[in-house]
């Protein structure tokens, strides 16, 4: 299993890209090509912990892959695999947007997506940008800039509490993509809205008075673009365009065309922040103890 980080606005998305629909490669396309250049006998079942939309980033993501190496060569160790893949990614000139940080062996029955018990997402908003050019240069495609310098956080938190628990989120599914997903109930574990106590806003690089607002979501799974649509609704509450009562009505309507004129927040502000597994699913029963540089490989995911 691989643990990676990636800025996805350079790619068509996390999953493999269809040549019919996208000129860009998917993140898994690039990763699989890098692994293939390590000359294993075969590379199979390259699978990620989730299928994110184009432009959504990953602070942490997990990917499992089945590798078989020629018998005359030493098996990959976690450390050699990480170094080898990252060397090939540098060769692709994407070292600044995608890299593998850890690897560990897991059981053959492990599945990077199906075994997840929790996925945490972060959405980053930059407040007080009258014009897009006022946003810090290094935040382009990495956060959502809005004109308002102040939002009603108390009302946003009140509305966000309506999402917590098991609900039918049909109102927040994508208008066209989710027609195959008839089951629209999801359990939201938590929603947090806060100003970060510290960030990299440097007045030498960015002299404008922008502030950051973070929205965090925690659940086992989500509908396609659910978080971006929820963020759009919560920002409308913060702006005073919607009330928490309106959000309750939207949620209960189960009508994904009933978002009261709000639009999904842009993909660039959304990050997969963490992927959580049950520790027993990460245990590898072997006489060998494979240790990756930096610690026990059984702890490659927090």
C-alpha positions in Angstrom: 0.0 0.0 0.0 1.2 3.5 -0.9 0.6 6.8 0.9 0.8 9.8 -1.4 0.2 13.5 -1.6 -0.9 15.3 -4.8 -2.2 18.6 -6.2 -4.7 17.4 -8.7 -5.3 20.5 -10.8 -2.6 19.3 -13.1 -4.6 16.1 -13.7 -8.1 15.0 -14.9 -8.8 13.6 -11.5 -7.6 10.8 -9.2 -9.0 7.9 -11.2 -7.6 6.7 -14.5 -8.7 9.1 -17.3 -10.8 8.1 -20.2 -9.0 9.1 -23.4 -12.4 9.8 -24.9 -13.3 12.5 -22.4 -10.0 14.0 -21.1 -6.8 15.1 -22.6 -5.1 15.1 -19.2 -4.0 12.0 -17.4 -5.5 10.8 -14.2 -3.3 10.6 -11.1 -3.4 6.8 -11.1 -2.3 6.8 -14.8 0.9 8.7 -13.9 1.5 6.6 -10.8 1.1 3.3 -12.7 3.4 4.4 -15.5 6.1 5.3 -12.9 5.7 1.8 -11.3 5.9 0.1 -14.7 9.3 1.7 -15.3 10.6 -0.1 -12.2 10.3 -3.2 -14.4 8.2 -5.5 -12.3 6.8 -8.6 -14.0 3.3 -7.2 -13.7 1.4 -4.3 -12.0 -2.2 -5.1 -11.2 -5.2 -3.6 -9.3 -3.9 0.0 -8.8 -6.8 1.3 -6.7 -7.1 4.4 -4.6 -9.0 5.2 -1.4 -11.5 7.3 -3.2 -12.5 8.7 -6.6 -12.1 12.5 -6.4 -13.2 15.0 -9.0 -10.8 16.8 -11.3 -9.1 19.7 -9.4 -9.6 18.2 -5.9 -6.3 17.8 -4.0 -5.0 15.2 -1.6 -2.9 16.0 1.5 -3.0 12.3 2.2 -4.2 9.5 0.0 -3.8 5.7 0.0 -3.4 3.4 -3.0 -2.9 -0.3 -3.1 -1.2 -2.1 -5.9 -0.2 -5.8 -6.6 3.4 -6.1 -7.6 5.4 -9.1 -8.8 9.1 -8.8 -9.4 11.3 -11.2 -11.4 12.7 -14.0 -9.4 16.3 -13.1 -10.1 15.8 -9.7 -8.4 15.4 -8.8 -4.7 11.8 -8.1 -3.7 10.9 -4.4 -3.3 11.3 -3.1 0.2 9.0 -0.3 1.3 11.9 2.1 1.2 13.2 1.1 -2.2 9.7 1.3 -3.7 9.1 4.8 -2.4 12.5 6.0 -3.7 12.0 4.3 -7.0 8.5 5.6 -7.7 9.4 9.1 -6.7 12.5 9.0 -8.9 10.3 8.1 -11.9 7.8 10.8 -11.0 10.7 13.4 -11.0 11.5 12.1 -14.5 7.9 13.0 -15.5 8.5 16.6 -14.1 5.6 16.3 -11.7 7.7 16.2 -8.5 6.0 19.4 -7.3 2.5 18.0 -7.6 2.6 14.3 -6.8 4.8 12.2 -4.7 4.7 9.0 -2.6 5.7 9.4 1.1 5.4 5.9 2.5 4.8 2.3 1.5 3.9 -0.9 3.4 2.9 -4.5 2.8 -0.7 -5.5 3.5 -2.8 -8.7 3.2 -4.0 -9.7 -0.3 -7.6 -9.1 1.0 -6.9 -5.5 1.7 -8.7 -2.9 -0.5 -7.7 0.7 -0.3 -11.3 2.0 -0.9 -13.5 -0.7 0.6 -11.6 -1.0 3.9 -11.8 2.7 4.7 -13.6 3.6 7.9 -13.4 7.4 7.6 -12.4 10.0 5.1 -11.8 13.6 6.2 -12.0 16.5 3.7 -10.9 20.1 4.1 -12.3 23.0 2.2 -10.2 26.3 2.2 -11.8 29.7 1.6 -9.9 33.0 1.3 -12.0 35.9 2.6 -11.8 39.5 1.6 -10.6 39.2 -2.0 -12.5 41.9 -3.9 -10.8 40.7 -7.1 -9.3 37.3 -7.9 -5.9 38.9 -8.4 -5.9 39.9 -4.8 -5.5 36.2 -3.7 -2.0 35.1 -2.9 -0.2 33.8 -6.0 0.5 30.5 -4.4 -3.2 30.0 -3.7 -4.3 29.9 -7.3 -6.4 26.7 -7.9 -5.7 25.8 -4.2 -8.5 27.7 -2.5 -11.7 29.6 -3.1 -11.5 33.4 -3.0 -14.7 35.4 -2.1 -15.3 39.1 -1.7 -16.8 39.0 1.8 -14.3 39.6 4.5 -16.8 38.5 7.2 -19.3 35.7 7.3 -21.8 34.8 10.0 -19.9 31.8 11.3 -22.5 31.1 14.1 -25.3 30.7 11.5 -23.0 28.5 9.4 -22.3 26.3 12.4 -26.0 26.1 13.2 -26.7 25.0 9.6 -23.8 22.6 9.5 -25.1 20.7 12.6 -28.1 19.7 10.4 -25.8 17.6 8.3 -24.4 15.5 11.2 -25.8 12.0 11.6 -27.4 9.6 9.1 -29.4 11.6 6.5 -30.6 11.2 2.9 -28.3 13.7 1.1 -30.1 13.3 -2.3 -30.4 17.1 -2.4 -26.6 17.4 -2.5 -25.8 14.9 -5.2 -24.6 16.0 -8.5 -27.3 16.9 -11.0 -26.2 14.4 -13.7 -23.4 12.1 -12.4 -25.2 10.3 -9.6 -28.1 8.7 -11.6 -26.5 5.3 -11.0 -26.3 5.8 -7.2 -29.8 5.2 -6.0 -28.7 4.9 -2.4 -28.2 8.5 -1.2 -28.1 8.1 2.6 -24.8 8.9 4.2 -23.7 9.3 7.8 -21.8 12.5 8.5 -19.6 12.2 11.6 -18.7 15.8 12.0 -18.5 19.3 10.3 -16.1 22.0 11.6 -15.9 25.6 10.5 -13.1 27.7 11.8 -10.4 30.3 11.1 -7.0 28.6 11.2 -4.8 30.0 14.0 -1.8 30.1 11.7 -1.2 29.9 8.0 1.4 30.9 5.3 -0.1 34.3 4.6 3.1 36.4 4.1 2.5 40.1 3.8 5.8 40.4 1.9 4.2 38.3 -0.8 0.6 39.3 -0.3 -0.1 42.8 1.1 -3.9 42.4 1.1 -6.0 41.8 4.2 -7.3 38.4 3.2 -8.3 35.9 5.9 -8.7 32.1 5.7 -11.8 30.1 6.6 -11.6 26.3 6.8 -14.5 23.8 6.6 -13.8 20.2 7.5 -16.1 17.2 6.9 -15.8 13.7 8.2 -17.7 10.6 7.0 -17.0 7.2 5.6 -18.3 8.0 2.2 -19.9 10.8 0.2 -22.0 11.4 -2.9 -20.2 12.8 -5.9 -19.6 16.5 -5.4 -21.6 16.4 -2.1 -19.1 18.4 -0.1 -18.7 21.1 -2.8 -22.5 21.5 -2.9 -22.7 21.6 0.9 -19.9 24.2 1.1 -21.8 26.3 -1.4 -24.9 26.2 0.8 -23.0 27.0 4.0 -21.3 30.0 2.4 -24.8 31.2 1.3 -25.8 31.0 5.0 -22.7 32.9 6.0 -23.5 35.6 3.5 -27.1 35.9 4.8 -28.7 34.6 1.6 -30.0 31.4 3.2 -31.0 30.6 6.8 -30.4 27.4 8.7 -34.2 26.8 8.3 -33.7 27.0 4.5 -30.9 24.4 4.8 -33.3 22.1 6.7 -35.8 22.4 3.9 -33.2 21.7 1.3 -32.1 18.6 3.1 -35.6 17.3 3.6 -36.7 18.0 0.0 -34.4 15.3 -1.4 -34.4 17.4 -4.6 -31.0 18.1 -6.0 -32.4 20.9 -8.1 -33.5 22.7 -5.0 -30.4 24.4 -3.7 -32.0 27.8 -3.7 -29.8 29.2 -6.4 -26.5 28.2 -4.8 -23.7 26.7 -6.8 -21.1 24.0 -5.9 -17.9 25.6 -4.5 -14.9 25.2 -6.9 -12.9 22.0 -6.9 -9.6 23.8 -6.2 -10.4 24.6 -2.6 -11.1 20.9 -1.6 -8.5 18.6 -0.1 -8.7 15.0 0.9 -7.1 15.5 4.4 -7.0 12.0 5.9 -7.9 8.4 5.2 -8.5 6.2 8.3 -8.4 2.4 8.4 -8.9 -0.2 11.2 -5.5 -1.1 12.5 -6.1 -4.8 12.0 -6.7 -4.3 8.3 -3.2 -2.8 8.0 -1.4 -5.7 9.8 0.7 -7.9 7.5 1.3 -11.4 8.9 4.8 -12.5 7.8 8.0 -13.8 9.2 9.7 -10.8 7.7 9.3 -7.4 9.3 9.3 -4.8 6.5 10.2 -1.4 7.9 10.0 1.8 5.8 12.4 4.6 6.6 10.8 6.6 9.4 9.0 3.8 11.3 7.0 0.6 11.4 5.2 0.1 8.1 2.0 -0.9 10.0 1.7 2.8 10.9 1.9 4.1 7.3 -1.7 5.5 7.7 -2.6 7.5 10.8 
